[in-house]
Amino acid sequence: MEASPVTDLKISSVVPASMTGENKPRHLTAMDLAVKLHYVRAVYFFKGARDFTIVDLKNITFPLLDLQCYDHVTGRIRNLDNDDPSAQAIPYIRCNDSGMRIVEAKVEGFTVQEWLDLDDRSIDHRFLVYDQVLGPDLFFSPLVYLQITQFKCGGLSIGLSWAHVLGDVVSASTFMKRMGQLMSNHGPSKPVYPKKPELAAHANGQDGDNGHAISIKKVESVGKYWLLSNNKCKIGRYNFNFSLEQIDRLMAKYDRSFSEISILYALIWRSMLNIRGENDTNVITICDRKTSSACWNDDLVISVVERKDEMTEVSELAGLVASKRREENGVIKGMIDKDRGSSDFITYGANLTFVNLDKCEELEIKGEKPDFVNYTIHGVGDKGVVLVFPKGDFARVVSVVMSEEELAKLKVEVKNMIM
């Protein structure tokens, strides 16, 4: 195993500034359970000197966790009793102020810029985000880790590991934005989040459907260790950086009537058709949002797009992405409610899965924005996930998580298609 360049790890716990005292449950909805085996991971890089310190970052988490909208973030997983002896216990979050973890670390061999210049960008997440997984001691497993790593240049990175049962990538980015607002002393006086839904777990037949969702995949129960065991292949990560000129050429080449997102989805989809064959990539999953301000998985919109055999061109696939999505939220809820906790499910990587990050919130601390931000999903199925970032220094960054063997082929395919 590769030696970590990160040293001097110190782990501590942070709890809300005041006790909530309610110890109440936050029931997991069917949409939460659809993503329970996945984790959101993010790294924010700041070069050189800043107007805030590691101590400032650590101290601000106390009032951050004190906000009512985050009382579940510091809770722990518990299980409800289930009347059906053949089914597993249904999990929920007990809001008991157990806290989140803060990890302090150092990188003495790199500056931030040297780290960002590394060819292997997956190194960002392997070492700068704490490798958090819920379980096997679920009662004691924190849902959030924040790793603050100091580089030799004086710059730092902030790595977030966020259990997806708390919310999606946008939810995690909003949590970080809120932290920056509090540090900058100009955050809103009241949380901007909607009231937490008081939902009964597994209300059979409500907001559901008797059909079968193809956007998620049923897997054997993982028990008390909430991570998909993927023994088929070694998972890799790679970022494709598309310049403004490349995006413009793609739009002109295929069809300017479609959005950049639709063209990029179609480009990767077409490339994977070449790699996997047509029969194995006829369906893709698209994860989007109803709103950018809520912090629950029920604001996820999970859709599928199915390809007809004769449709293989990028412009044809982009047309399907733009106009032929079929939302499956209701079917997912009905399917998981009917299961009653006897199985587990995966969403990211059940099919080739695309995630639009345009609604992610920007972190800003005392007027300073990160020099680079990277998001990824941990616990991905073997069909892979593709995250499309908002416009930044490059027109678009497309981050792909899939088997290393297929990634190597995808690099060649994408290069050929954008030439």
Secondary structure, DSSP 4 states (H G I P E B T S, - for coil): -PPPSEEEEEEEEE--SS------EEEPPHHHHHTTT-EEEEEEEE-S--S--HHHHHHHHHHHHTSGGGTTTT-EEEEE--S-TTSPPEEEEE-----EEEEEEEE-S--HHHHHT-S-TTHHHHHHS------SSGGG--SEEEEEEEETTS-EEEEEEEEGGG--HHHHHHHHHHHHHHHTT-S-SS--SPPPP---TT-TTTT--SS--SSSEEE---TTS-S----SS-EEEEEEEE-HHHHHHHHHHS-TTS-HHHHHHHHHHHHHHHHH-GGGSSEEEEEEES-SS--SGGGEEEEEEE--TT--SHHHHHHHHHH--EE-HHHHHHHHHHHTTSSEEE-BTTBEEEEE-TTPPPP-BTTB--SEEEEEEES--TT-EEEEPPSSSSSEEEEEEEEHHHHHHHHHHHHHHH-
